[in-house]
Each structure stands twice: as structure tokens, then as C-alpha cells.
Amino acid sequence: MERILVVGGLSGIGKAATQNLKQSFLVETLSRTEYADPQIKHHSLDATDSNKLKEYFKNYPSYDHIVVTAAETPIGSLESLKDEDIIKAINQKLLLSYYVARDIPWEKSIILISGFLSARPGPASALQSAINAGIEGLTRAIAVEKAPKRANCISPGTIDAGLWDKINPNIRATIMEKAKSRTLINKVGNPLQIAQAIRFAIECEFLTGETIYVDGGARFGC
Ligand SMILES: NC(=O)c1ccc[n+]([C@@H]2O[C@H](COP(=O)([O-])OP(=O)(O)OC[C@H]3O[C@@H](n4cnc5c(N)ncnc54)[C@H](OP(=O)(O)O)[C@@H]3O)[C@@H](O)[C@H]2O)c1
């Protein structure tokens, strides 16, 4: 059975990917949380600490595939975010993805997660748009540099789970209503829909260097 590591696999999109993939793969998870589920091997590590990652995985057998859903990025307008928050966000998503791709051994494919704001900026999305575009560029570069190993990126639209679980329910409901109205199908997404795209990217051996937008057409909505 092929082995997959889901970095960020305990919540939101990563959790849905873990649940979906464990039906056909041997799945392990990695995040900062200490976690003991006898069914799934979990590595408690901060993936922004590249020295620890290297040391920890030095003698570890390579994974067949790695999925990176881990991130922690503040949302705010160009002027509102402080320098330290901007640097932290780049570290917590773009550099984290870079470190994982470089420091955890993998043999067949890696799946990174960006977000549709790379292609459809909003009124307060400069940081997210830049980081997500960076992730998409990183994916293409890894695909070229590591060929014939494959690298692909899934770019979700607004998914009503995961990072939104930390937001006040009333504010979250307003954001979801607005996000719905910006799609072509008047819906926000759920984590399983992104997990299905992740599975496709893992299983389709002719796919590499690609970004798949799973956003309900939010790039084209009004
Ligand atoms: N939800 C959406 O609407 C949406 C839309 C577009 C794009 N995305 C992107 O999709 C991805 C997943 O989002 P989500 O909503 O599922 O978020 P989430 O529920 O907040 O999950 C992020 C996961 O990353 C882990 N993590 C954060 N920093 C880490 C670190 N330094 N080392 C290891 N693990 C770390 C967290 O676990 P620990 O706290 O245990 O470390 C958490 O499980 C993110 O890249 C997000 O930007 C989400």
C-alpha cells in the first residue's frame, strides 16, 4: 500500500483528505498538536522548523506522496497588517510548503494547497494573494526540478470549515453569504470537495505542474 503524509491533517481540509485517503492508502499526519489516535500515525512537529524536519526524517523511509494543507495566515488589507504578521504568514504557508517539499523525503508526488485569491484578489487579500501565487509558482518549479516526480497544487475557493472555525459565528455567517454570492453556483465549498481533488491529483499519473481551482467558479463570479 502506498504511504501518504498529510501535513496539517488534523483539521479542516487536511482532516477531510486524511479521512478520504485512508480508504486506499496508508496515511500519516503531521502538525504541531500532540495527538494519539491508534488508527493513524501522527508526527507532532512544527513544519516551519526546517532543521527539526531534516533531523526527524533523516532516517525515515520516503513517503510515496505528501499533501501539505498546513498554514496559519492572518487576513487583512495592505495597510492593516504589521510587518511581523506578514513575515509570519509567509513563513507559515509559503516557506512551510518549501521546507516540507525539500526536507521530508517523497518519491512520487507532492500536493500543495494555495487558494483562489491568487487569481481573484479581494478588497483585503494582498498577502493571501501573494502567498497563494507563490505556492502555485513553487508547484510548477518543483514539478520541473524534481521530474519525473510530480507536483500539483489544489486552489480552493471559500470552504466553510477549517480556518473559519476560529472566527466568530456571526461574522463567519456574513462572510459565507458574501462568498456564496461571488461564486457561479451560489455555494461555498466543503472540505470533502477539496479532498476529492487532492485524491485526483495523487492518482492521475499524467498530471504535473498543474493548479486545479476548486472554487465554484469564484474567479469568474461578480
Ligand atoms: N478554508 C478555506 O476557506 C480556504 C480557502 C482557500 C484556501 N485555503 C487553504 O487551505 C489550507 C487548509 O486550510 P484549512 O481551512 O483546512 O485550515 P486549518 O483547519 O486551520 O488547518 C491548518 C492546519 O495546519 C496545521 N499547521 C499550522 N501551522 C503549522 C505548522 N507550523 N506546522 C505543522 N502544522 C501546522 C494546523 O494544525 P496544528 O495547529 O496542530 O499545527 C492545522 O491542522 C490552507 O493553506 C488555507 O490557506 C483554505
The ligand as a Gaussian input file, in Angstrom:
#p B3LYP/6-31G(d) Opt

LIG

0 1
 N      -10.896000      27.150000       4.454000
 C      -10.893000      27.943000       3.387000
 O      -11.878000      28.649000       3.087000
 C       -9.675000      28.009000       2.478000
 C       -9.800000      28.701000       1.266000
 C       -8.709000      28.776000       0.413000
 C       -7.505000      28.193000       0.791000
 N       -7.425000      27.545000       1.989000
 C       -6.137000      26.944000       2.333000
 O       -6.304000      25.571000       2.576000
 C       -5.338000      25.135000       3.554000
 C       -6.053000      24.428000       4.704000
 O       -6.979000      25.321000       5.274000
 P       -7.989000      24.881000       6.425000
 O       -9.142000      25.783000       6.330000
 O       -8.185000      23.411000       6.412000
 O       -7.124000      25.338000       7.698000
 P       -6.995000      24.776000       9.187000
 O       -8.188000      23.970000       9.608000
 O       -6.612000      25.954000      10.019000
 O       -5.784000      23.737000       9.093000
 C       -4.473000      24.132000       9.063000
 C       -3.663000      23.032000       9.740000
 O       -2.297000      23.387000       9.653000
 C       -1.638000      22.943000      10.825000
 N       -0.472000      23.818000      10.967000
 C       -0.455000      25.172000      11.027000
 N        0.790000      25.615000      11.195000
 C        1.585000      24.505000      11.240000
 C        2.971000      24.302000      11.416000
 N        3.811000      25.333000      11.582000
 N        3.446000      23.034000      11.408000
 C        2.617000      21.992000      11.247000
 N        1.292000      22.114000      11.087000
 C        0.785000      23.357000      11.094000
 C       -2.662000      23.109000      11.950000
 O       -2.506000      22.125000      12.953000
 P       -1.734000      22.398000      14.345000
 O       -2.341000      23.604000      14.963000
 O       -1.940000      21.110000      15.085000
 O       -0.290000      22.597000      13.986000
 C       -3.972000      22.826000      11.209000
 O       -4.345000      21.470000      11.355000
 C       -4.576000      26.402000       3.964000
 O       -3.424000      26.542000       3.169000
 C       -5.556000      27.514000       3.619000
 O       -4.910000      28.752000       3.383000
 C       -8.476000      27.422000       2.843000

